[in-house]
Amino acid sequence: MSQSNVAIVVAGVGMIPFRKPGDHPPYHAMGAEAARLALADAGVDYRDVQQAYVGYVYGDSTCGQKALYELGLTGIPIVNVNNNCSTGSTALWLARQAIFAGADCVLALGFEQMRPGALASVYTDRPTPFDRFDAVTDELVGEPQIPLALRYFGGAGREHMQRYGTPLSTFAEVRAKASRHAEKNPLALFRKPVTAEQVLADAPIWPGVMTRLMACPPTCGAAAALLVSEDYARRRGLDARVRILAQALTTDEPGSFADRSMISLVGADMTRAAAHAVYEQSGVAPADIDVCELHDCFAQNELISYEALGFCAPGGAAQFVADRDNTYGGAVVTNPSGGLLSKGHPLGATGLAQCYELTQQLRGNADARQVEGARLALQHNLGLGGACVVTLYGTAA
């Protein structure tokens, strides 16, 4: 059956507030709670779930079973997923594929129990999957004293500044916008508004390139989505207003490394390819998008992603920000949840938290942060190593 002929319904979503490391229940309790919330939102019992895809990055094998066994022992297939920072959306992508293959009711769950501080490898006795990334970064960036994630995305931001004349203040404006949006989100960790001037005055983690407030913090949390077929939703009388209209998962191509560009290295090419596939599948153009949750692990990556997703031309992101086209009243309201910059980034949960926000927006249930008249929503979730998932949601006709 052609995927374009199958409607995938987001019947239920659930999310718990993200918390600082150490200030949260254990991973399996967080995951179980998010799953319960999604099932309750849909009005579906766990016994009706036919398959589950569970994403997390830091944890032992079969943590997904540990979480879902809290809901019952039903014998269903449970597949554990790890695709770095795009893990949650990869679980969602797999759940959608399962419905294409004939399932009717599939759960996607993501959670993460993280440690404080910058991301670092757990395994030091084997080759890192970032060998190629590190070699290019060493060549183009240097700065070995800076943690790798900061070198990757700070290096990409610095390249944008050098190539297009983008001022550091533009990244500060992106972070300030995130805080204004998060003020209206009870599930965001950081809800206090900050100004662009305060962002610029914050502690520098790379002088002239990035301040501390331009980087998202590690957090712990969980989110889930229940996907069902259109026929199943009709038979069960489920809320079928929100549909996945198109979706693409991409990985690196040669240019990520051969271009000798930090912007390419941190996933702009993967993003561009995934977005192009989604627009082509759906017949939707970037200008049609009302609201977007994108992967703002750093303010620098949000700005780069505006261009990769087609919201503005290459080099046009600074003007896009200056024109306030990334917020309410502009071209596309970006990260109305406050994004990773305000919620934090529990890796396995992030993509499904984006799904949660966009589902509420399309239902008209986003309260003070509601994007008026939202009908088309785009989700972008990126993981270095690499993988990128772009998902288009829409309301039922």
KEGUGU-568600 format. One record per residue (C-alpha): x, y, z. Coordinates in Angstrom, 1 decimal. Layout:
KEGUGU-568600
+--------+--------+--------+
|      u |      v |      w |
+--------+--------+--------+
|      X |      Y |      Z |
...
+--------+--------+--------+
***
This chain:
KEGUGU-568600
+--------+--------+--------+
|      u |      v |      w |
+--------+--------+--------+
|    0.0 |    0.0 |    0.0 |
|    1.3 |    3.4 |   -0.9 |
|    2.3 |    5.5 |    2.1 |
|    0.6 |    8.5 |    0.6 |
|   -2.7 |    6.7 |    0.7 |
|   -2.5 |    5.9 |    4.5 |
|   -3.6 |    8.5 |    7.0 |
|   -1.7 |    8.3 |   10.3 |
|   -3.6 |    9.8 |   13.2 |
|   -1.9 |   11.2 |   16.4 |
|   -4.6 |    9.9 |   18.7 |
|   -2.9 |   10.8 |   22.0 |
|    0.1 |   12.6 |   23.4 |
|    1.6 |   12.8 |   26.9 |
|    4.5 |   14.7 |   28.4 |
|    5.8 |   15.2 |   31.9 |
|    7.6 |   18.4 |   33.0 |
|   11.4 |   18.3 |   32.3 |
|   13.6 |   18.5 |   35.3 |
|   17.2 |   19.1 |   36.2 |
|   19.4 |   16.0 |   36.6 |
|   18.9 |   14.6 |   40.1 |
|   15.5 |   16.3 |   40.6 |
|   13.3 |   13.7 |   39.0 |
|   11.9 |   10.1 |   39.3 |
|   14.0 |    7.2 |   37.7 |
|   13.8 |    6.8 |   34.0 |
|   11.2 |    3.9 |   34.0 |
|    8.8 |    5.9 |   36.2 |
|    9.1 |    9.0 |   33.9 |
|    8.6 |    6.8 |   30.9 |
|    5.6 |    5.0 |   32.3 |
|    3.9 |    8.2 |   33.3 |
|    4.3 |    9.8 |   29.9 |
|    2.9 |    6.6 |   28.3 |
|   -0.1 |    6.7 |   30.6 |
|   -0.7 |   10.3 |   29.8 |
|   -0.7 |    9.6 |   26.1 |
|   -3.0 |    6.6 |   26.4 |
|   -5.4 |    8.6 |   28.7 |
|   -5.4 |   11.4 |   26.2 |
|   -6.4 |    9.0 |   23.4 |
|   -8.9 |    7.1 |   25.5 |
|   -7.1 |    3.8 |   24.7 |
|   -6.1 |    1.0 |   27.1 |
|   -2.5 |   -0.3 |   27.1 |
|   -3.9 |   -3.7 |   26.3 |
|   -5.0 |   -2.4 |   22.9 |
|   -1.5 |   -1.3 |   21.9 |
|    0.0 |   -3.7 |   19.4 |
|    3.6 |   -2.5 |   19.2 |
|    5.8 |    0.0 |   21.0 |
|    9.0 |    1.8 |   20.0 |
|   10.9 |    3.3 |   23.0 |
|   13.8 |    5.8 |   22.6 |
|   16.6 |    6.6 |   25.0 |
|   20.3 |    7.3 |   24.6 |
|   21.8 |    6.8 |   28.0 |
|   20.7 |    3.4 |   29.5 |
|   21.1 |   -0.3 |   29.4 |
|   19.5 |   -2.6 |   26.9 |
|   15.7 |   -3.1 |   27.3 |
|   15.0 |    0.0 |   29.3 |
|   11.9 |    0.3 |   27.2 |
|   10.6 |   -2.9 |   28.7 |
|   11.4 |   -1.7 |   32.2 |
|    9.3 |    1.4 |   31.6 |
|    6.3 |   -0.2 |   29.8 |
|    6.2 |   -3.2 |   32.1 |
|    4.9 |   -0.7 |   34.6 |
|    1.7 |   -0.5 |   32.4 |
|    1.3 |   -4.3 |   32.0 |
|    2.8 |   -7.5 |   30.6 |
|    1.0 |   -7.9 |   27.3 |
|    3.6 |   -9.7 |   25.3 |
|    3.7 |   -7.1 |   22.5 |
|    6.9 |   -6.3 |   20.5 |
|    8.8 |   -3.5 |   22.3 |
|   11.7 |   -2.1 |   20.2 |
|   14.4 |    0.0 |   21.9 |
|   15.7 |    2.9 |   19.8 |
|   18.9 |    5.0 |   20.0 |
|   19.6 |    7.6 |   17.3 |
|   21.4 |   10.2 |   19.4 |
|   19.4 |   13.5 |   19.8 |
|   16.9 |   12.4 |   17.1 |
|   16.0 |    9.3 |   19.1 |
|   12.4 |   10.4 |   20.0 |
|   11.5 |   11.3 |   16.5 |
|   13.1 |    8.1 |   15.2 |
|   10.8 |    6.1 |   17.5 |
|    7.9 |    8.1 |   16.1 |
|    9.1 |    7.4 |   12.5 |
|    9.2 |    3.6 |   13.3 |
|    5.8 |    3.7 |   14.9 |
|    4.5 |    5.3 |   11.7 |
|    6.2 |    2.6 |    9.6 |
|    4.6 |   -0.1 |   11.7 |
|    1.1 |    1.3 |   10.8 |
|    2.1 |    1.3 |    7.1 |
|    3.0 |   -2.4 |    7.6 |
|   -0.5 |   -3.2 |    8.9 |
|   -0.6 |   -2.4 |   12.6 |
|   -3.5 |   -0.2 |   13.9 |
|   -2.3 |    1.1 |   17.3 |
|    1.3 |    1.8 |   18.1 |
|    3.0 |    3.6 |   20.9 |
|    6.1 |    5.8 |   20.6 |
|    7.8 |    6.7 |   23.9 |
|   11.0 |    8.5 |   24.7 |
|   12.7 |    9.3 |   28.0 |
|   16.1 |   10.2 |   29.3 |
|   17.8 |   10.2 |   32.7 |
|   20.8 |   12.5 |   32.3 |
|   23.8 |   13.6 |   34.3 |
|   24.8 |   17.2 |   34.8 |
|   27.3 |   18.9 |   32.5 |
|   28.2 |   18.7 |   28.8 |
|   27.5 |   15.5 |   26.8 |
|   30.4 |   13.0 |   26.8 |
|   31.0 |    9.5 |   25.6 |
|   30.2 |    6.7 |   28.0 |
|   32.4 |    4.1 |   26.3 |
|   36.1 |    5.0 |   26.1 |
|   37.5 |    1.5 |   25.2 |
|   36.3 |    1.5 |   21.6 |
|   36.2 |    3.8 |   18.5 |
|   33.8 |    6.7 |   18.8 |
|   31.1 |    7.1 |   16.1 |
|   32.2 |   10.8 |   15.9 |
|   35.7 |   10.1 |   14.5 |
|   34.9 |   11.7 |   11.2 |
|   33.1 |   14.7 |   12.8 |
|   36.0 |   15.3 |   15.2 |
|   38.6 |   15.2 |   12.5 |
|   36.8 |   17.9 |   10.5 |
|   36.2 |   19.9 |   13.6 |
|   39.8 |   19.8 |   14.6 |
|   40.8 |   21.0 |   11.2 |
|   38.2 |   23.8 |   10.9 |
|   37.8 |   24.9 |   14.5 |
|   40.6 |   23.8 |   16.7 |
|   39.8 |   25.0 |   20.3 |
|   40.4 |   21.6 |   21.9 |
|   39.7 |   22.9 |   25.3 |
|   36.0 |   23.5 |   24.5 |
|   33.6 |   20.5 |   24.9 |
|   32.9 |   18.9 |   21.6 |
|   29.2 |   19.7 |   21.2 |
|   30.0 |   23.4 |   21.8 |
|   32.8 |   23.2 |   19.2 |
|   30.4 |   21.6 |   16.6 |
|   27.6 |   24.1 |   16.9 |
|   29.6 |   27.1 |   18.0 |
|   31.9 |   26.4 |   15.0 |
|   28.8 |   26.3 |   12.7 |
|   27.6 |   29.6 |   14.2 |
|   31.0 |   31.2 |   13.8 |
|   31.0 |   30.1 |   10.2 |
|   27.6 |   31.7 |    9.6 |
|   28.9 |   34.9 |   11.2 |
|   32.0 |   34.9 |    9.0 |
|   30.2 |   33.9 |    5.8 |
|   27.2 |   36.2 |    6.0 |
|   28.1 |   38.9 |    8.6 |
|   25.6 |   37.6 |   11.1 |
|   26.2 |   39.5 |   14.4 |
|   26.4 |   37.6 |   17.7 |
|   23.4 |   39.6 |   18.8 |
|   21.2 |   37.7 |   16.4 |
|   21.8 |   34.5 |   18.3 |
|   21.0 |   36.4 |   21.5 |
|   17.7 |   37.5 |   20.0 |
|   16.9 |   33.8 |   19.2 |
|   17.5 |   32.9 |   22.8 |
|   15.5 |   35.8 |   24.1 |
|   12.6 |   34.8 |   21.9 |
|   12.7 |   31.3 |   23.3 |
|   12.4 |   32.6 |   26.8 |
|    9.4 |   34.8 |   25.9 |
|    7.6 |   31.7 |   24.5 |
|    8.6 |   29.5 |   27.5 |
|    7.1 |   32.0 |   29.9 |
|    3.7 |   30.7 |   28.7 |
|    4.5 |   27.0 |   28.9 |
|    4.0 |   25.3 |   32.3 |
|    6.0 |   22.3 |   31.1 |
|    9.2 |   24.3 |   30.4 |
|   12.1 |   24.2 |   32.9 |
|   13.2 |   27.8 |   32.4 |
|   10.3 |   30.2 |   32.2 |
|   11.9 |   33.5 |   33.2 |
|   12.1 |   35.9 |   30.2 |
|   15.6 |   37.2 |   29.4 |
|   16.5 |   40.0 |   27.0 |
|   19.0 |   39.8 |   24.2 |
|   21.3 |   42.1 |   26.2 |
|   21.2 |   39.7 |   29.1 |
|   22.0 |   36.8 |   26.9 |
|   25.0 |   38.6 |   25.5 |
|   26.2 |   39.6 |   29.0 |
|   26.0 |   36.0 |   30.3 |
|   29.1 |   34.0 |   31.0 |
|   31.0 |   33.4 |   27.7 |
|   31.7 |   29.7 |   27.0 |
|   33.4 |   30.6 |   23.7 |
|   34.3 |   34.3 |   23.7 |
|   32.8 |   36.1 |   20.7 |
|   31.0 |   33.0 |   19.6 |
|   28.6 |   31.7 |   22.3 |
|   27.4 |   32.6 |   25.8 |
|   26.1 |   30.1 |   28.3 |
|   22.4 |   31.0 |   27.7 |
|   22.8 |   30.2 |   24.0 |
|   23.2 |   26.5 |   24.9 |
|   20.4 |   24.2 |   26.0 |
|   20.9 |   22.5 |   29.4 |
|   20.7 |   18.7 |   30.0 |
|   17.4 |   17.7 |   31.6 |
|   15.5 |   14.6 |   32.4 |
|   12.0 |   13.8 |   31.3 |
|    9.7 |   11.7 |   29.1 |
|    7.1 |   12.2 |   26.3 |
|    4.9 |    9.8 |   24.3 |
|    2.6 |    9.7 |   21.3 |
|    0.0 |    7.1 |   20.3 |
|   -0.4 |    6.6 |   16.6 |
|   -3.3 |    4.8 |   15.1 |
|   -4.7 |    4.1 |   11.6 |
|   -7.5 |    6.2 |   10.3 |
|   -9.8 |    3.2 |   10.2 |
|   -9.0 |    2.3 |   13.8 |
|   -9.7 |    5.9 |   14.9 |
|  -13.0 |    5.8 |   13.2 |
|  -14.0 |    2.4 |   14.7 |
|  -13.1 |    3.5 |   18.2 |
|  -14.4 |    7.0 |   18.0 |
|  -11.0 |    8.5 |   18.7 |
|   -9.9 |   12.1 |   18.2 |
|   -8.6 |   12.1 |   14.7 |
|   -8.1 |   15.8 |   14.2 |
|   -4.3 |   15.7 |   14.0 |
|   -2.6 |   13.7 |   11.2 |
|    1.0 |   13.0 |   10.1 |
|    0.9 |   14.2 |    6.5 |
|    4.6 |   13.4 |    5.6 |
|    7.8 |   12.4 |    7.3 |
|   11.4 |   11.8 |    6.3 |
|   14.4 |   10.4 |    8.1 |
|   17.8 |   11.2 |    6.6 |
|   21.4 |   10.5 |    7.4 |
|   24.7 |   12.1 |    6.3 |
|   25.8 |   12.2 |    2.7 |
|   29.4 |   12.9 |    1.5 |
|   29.0 |   16.6 |    1.6 |
|   28.7 |   16.6 |    5.4 |
|   32.4 |   15.9 |    5.5 |
|   33.7 |   16.8 |    2.1 |
|   32.3 |   20.4 |    2.1 |
|   34.7 |   21.3 |    4.9 |
|   31.9 |   23.3 |    6.4 |
|   30.8 |   23.2 |   10.0 |
|   27.3 |   24.2 |    8.9 |
|   27.2 |   21.0 |    6.8 |
|   28.9 |   19.0 |    9.5 |
|   26.2 |   19.7 |   12.1 |
|   23.4 |   18.5 |    9.9 |
|   22.2 |   21.4 |    7.7 |
|   22.4 |   19.1 |    4.7 |
|   20.5 |   16.3 |    6.4 |
|   17.8 |   18.8 |    7.4 |
|   17.6 |   20.3 |    3.9 |
|   17.2 |   16.8 |    2.4 |
|   14.6 |   15.7 |    4.9 |
|   12.6 |   18.9 |    4.6 |
|   12.7 |   18.7 |    0.8 |
|   11.4 |   15.1 |    0.9 |
|    8.5 |   16.2 |    3.3 |
|    7.5 |   19.2 |    1.1 |
|    7.6 |   16.9 |   -2.0 |
|    5.5 |   14.2 |   -0.4 |
|    2.9 |   16.6 |    0.8 |
|    2.8 |   19.3 |   -1.8 |
|    3.2 |   21.8 |    1.0 |
|    5.7 |   24.7 |    0.7 |
|    7.7 |   26.3 |    3.6 |
|    5.6 |   29.4 |    3.3 |
|    2.5 |   27.3 |    4.2 |
|    3.8 |   26.3 |    7.6 |
|    2.1 |   28.0 |   10.5 |
|    4.1 |   26.7 |   13.5 |
|    7.4 |   24.8 |   13.9 |
|    9.2 |   23.0 |   16.7 |
|   12.8 |   22.7 |   15.6 |
|   16.0 |   21.4 |   17.2 |
|   17.4 |   24.4 |   19.0 |
|   20.1 |   22.6 |   21.0 |
|   22.0 |   25.9 |   20.6 |
|   20.7 |   29.2 |   19.4 |
|   23.2 |   28.8 |   16.5 |
|   21.4 |   25.7 |   15.3 |
|   18.0 |   27.3 |   15.4 |
|   19.3 |   30.0 |   13.1 |
|   21.0 |   27.6 |   10.7 |
|   17.8 |   25.5 |   10.6 |
|   15.6 |   28.4 |    9.5 |
|   17.6 |   28.3 |    6.2 |
|   17.8 |   24.5 |    5.9 |
|   14.1 |   24.2 |    6.4 |
|   13.4 |   26.8 |    3.7 |
|   11.9 |   29.5 |    5.9 |
|   14.4 |   31.9 |    4.4 |
|   17.2 |   31.9 |    1.8 |
|   20.8 |   31.0 |    2.7 |
|   22.3 |   34.0 |    4.5 |
|   18.8 |   35.4 |    5.2 |
|   18.4 |   34.1 |    8.8 |
|   19.6 |   37.3 |   10.5 |
|   16.9 |   39.4 |    8.6 |
|   14.3 |   36.7 |    9.4 |
|   15.1 |   37.2 |   13.1 |
|   15.2 |   41.0 |   12.8 |
|   11.8 |   41.0 |   11.1 |
|   10.4 |   38.8 |   13.9 |
|    9.3 |   36.2 |   11.4 |
|   10.2 |   33.5 |   13.9 |
|    7.5 |   34.5 |   16.5 |
|    3.9 |   35.4 |   16.9 |
|    2.6 |   37.6 |   14.1 |
|    5.5 |   36.6 |   11.8 |
|    5.9 |   34.1 |    9.0 |
|    6.2 |   30.9 |   11.1 |
|    6.0 |   30.8 |   14.9 |
|    9.1 |   28.8 |   15.9 |
|    9.3 |   26.8 |   19.1 |
|    6.2 |   28.2 |   20.9 |
|    7.1 |   25.7 |   23.7 |
|   10.3 |   27.6 |   24.4 |
|   12.3 |   24.9 |   22.6 |
|   15.2 |   23.0 |   23.9 |
|   16.8 |   26.2 |   25.0 |
|   14.0 |   26.6 |   27.6 |
|   12.8 |   23.1 |   28.3 |
|   16.2 |   21.5 |   28.2 |
|   17.1 |   18.4 |   26.1 |
|   16.5 |   14.9 |   27.6 |
|   17.7 |   13.3 |   24.4 |
|   15.2 |   10.4 |   24.0 |
|   12.2 |   12.5 |   25.0 |
|   12.9 |   15.7 |   22.9 |
|   11.4 |   14.6 |   19.6 |
|    8.2 |   13.3 |   21.2 |
|    8.0 |   16.5 |   23.3 |
|    8.0 |   18.4 |   20.0 |
|    5.2 |   16.1 |   18.8 |
|    3.2 |   16.9 |   22.0 |
|    3.5 |   20.6 |   21.5 |
|    2.5 |   20.6 |   17.9 |
|   -0.4 |   18.3 |   18.5 |
|   -1.7 |   20.7 |   21.2 |
|   -1.3 |   23.6 |   18.7 |
|   -3.2 |   21.9 |   16.0 |
|   -6.0 |   20.9 |   18.4 |
|   -6.2 |   24.5 |   19.6 |
|   -5.3 |   23.4 |   23.1 |
|   -2.1 |   25.4 |   23.6 |
|   -3.7 |   28.0 |   25.9 |
|   -1.7 |   31.2 |   26.2 |
|    0.9 |   30.1 |   23.6 |
|   -1.7 |   29.1 |   21.0 |
|   -0.8 |   30.0 |   17.4 |
|   -4.0 |   31.4 |   16.0 |
|   -5.4 |   29.4 |   13.2 |
|   -2.6 |   26.8 |   13.1 |
|   -3.3 |   24.2 |   10.5 |
|    0.1 |   23.0 |    9.3 |
|    2.9 |   22.2 |   11.7 |
|    6.5 |   21.2 |   11.0 |
|    8.8 |   19.3 |   13.4 |
|   12.6 |   19.0 |   13.1 |
|   14.7 |   16.8 |   15.3 |
|   18.4 |   16.4 |   14.7 |
|   21.0 |   14.0 |   16.0 |
|   24.7 |   14.2 |   15.1 |
|   26.3 |   10.9 |   14.1 |
|   23.9 |   11.4 |   12.3 |
|   20.2 |   11.4 |   11.7 |
|   17.5 |   14.0 |   11.1 |
|   13.7 |   13.5 |   11.2 |
|   11.4 |   16.1 |    9.7 |
|    7.6 |   15.5 |   10.2 |
|    4.7 |   17.5 |    8.9 |
|    1.4 |   17.5 |   10.8 |
|   -1.9 |   18.8 |    9.7 |
|   -5.5 |   18.9 |   10.8 |
|   -8.2 |   16.7 |    9.3 |
|  -10.1 |   18.3 |    6.4 |
+--------+--------+--------+
***
